Amino acid sequence: MKLPFAAFTLAIAASTLASPLAEVPFPANYRTWMHVKSMVIEPGHALHAAFGGIHHLYANDKAMQGYRDGSFPDGAIIVFDLLEATAKDNAVTEGARKVVGVMQRDAKKFSTTGGWGFEGFAGDSKTQRVVGANAASACFACHQAQRAREYVFSNYRP
Amino acid sequence: MKLPFAAFTLAIAASTLASPLAEVPFPANYRTWMHVKSMVIEPGHALHAAFGGIHHLYANDKAMQGYRDGSFPDGAIIVFDLLEATAKDNAVTEGARKVVGVMQRDAKKFSTTGGWGFEGFAGDSKTQRVVGANAASACFACHQAQRAREYVFSNYRP
């Protein structure tokens, strides 16, 4: 089928408008980024169902600028790397990866969720998304409480 | 007093021989290095007295080469960053720094302790040494068990 040029242009425009929220890409090489801090969430904790295990936060250079200055520039990316926590013989060790959570700063692209895009990648997958179009309810609903800190919970531990 | 030249030379040689083990410097900027892995050691663990808390391992580029290839070149440095672990409300969070442990590779300089120099710096101090001349008994005695892995216990977690 041949579309007249005007219709074709319209189709493109419509598909742009109708596209779902901008996607947050998998944060390549985040394991080489700065380690911000860590925490263990145990059974019984209110967030255990979602975030039980041991998590590490990693930040790229722009996100480190945000931790320092309190203002996160576009391009800042924070990773929440969640692993199983195995408690045994009076020690807690790291197990399999549960999810790679990502916050990516782009004030325009993600204006409906505080200027941050949120995504989660299941286990060791770089493609299996667990948040997708649910960022507002699945992520931003809680992060909203941190409005005064640009929606970030963590602090850099020197 | 004027020493004859021969005696002077002898004095220098003697002071070199009598000098304590080579010192391991404080690992400047280790917090920007790769985060290797983490672990929590709880009360009741055999190593709790020495290493109780949450520890993170960091590696410089040469140490990362060692983790990858199994052979640690001179200049490789591994840091054992030990913090208080605060267990409360079903979560374990990071507290004050207890010690910054350091392994620094120099096959010649530290030949009596497997080619690794060992040191610990108390709390957030860059100068207060807690191992000093006791590296053989305080550190290497245990690390010796890891001879097949060049005396390193940790593995890099991808």
Interface residues (C-beta under 8 A of the other chain):
Chain A: R31 T32 M34 H35 K37 S38 M39 V40 I41 E42 P43 G44 H45 H48 I54 H56 Y58 L83 D89 N90 A91 V92 T93 E94 R157 P158
Chain B: R31 T32 M34 H35 K37 S38 M39 V40 I41 E42 P43 G44 H45 H48 I54 H56 Y58 L83 D89 N90 A91 V92 T93 E94 R157 P158
